[in-house]
């Protein structure tokens, strides 16, 4: 198994959807000539908390942030455009979810995610790590090993 990890440092951002390609999803797949296989996809709909594990990497020093479900500031339909959002400013945020291992030998790999930043970011940002399965997903943070970032 492998894991996909979202990390955010000292920033405020949102994964959300709207009618203008602000998809509230994350996808991991291969590009093939006619069609591709999707190995991991997330819309952050109902039950997302059961599919993802929140990081506790910075909990002991009091800088760990929490996630909430929200349409954010800008949306077309409040109920349809829900996504996960960081709930506090100036914190560390992390999420991790597992998926089955795969090989992309001889194939193109496409990793896509969308984030909507609603505030100016002074020192921070977001990233995605794809790496080996974590024995304890709550430990996800900067030192987490990865294959792709």
C-alpha positions, 0 to 999 in steps of 0.5 A: 500500500501507499499513501497520499499526503496533503501538507499545509504550513502556516497558511489558510487554504481550501479544497473546494468546488465551484462551477468554474473548474475549482473541483473539490477533488484529488485524483491520481491516475495514468494517462493512456492513449484513449483512457486512463486508470484512476488509482485514487480520487477524492471529492471530500464529500460525506464521510471524508473524515473516515477516509483520511487521517489528520496529522498530529505531528505538531500537536505536542507543541500547540501548532497543529491546525484542524480541518472543517467542511465549508464552501469557503468565501466564494461558491455558486451553491453552498451545499454542492460546493463544500470542501475541506478548509483549514480552520485556523490561521498560522498553524500546521495542517496535514492529512493522509489517505492510503491507496493500493500500490501500483507501478507506472513503468512505461506510463505517464503518471498524472497527479492533480489537486486543486486548492483555493487560497482565500487569504494572502500567504505570507509564509507557507503554502501547500504540497502533496506527497505520494509515498510509502504506507505510513505505519502511523498516519498521524505522524505525517509531517515534514520528515515523512518519506515520499517518492513524489512531492 
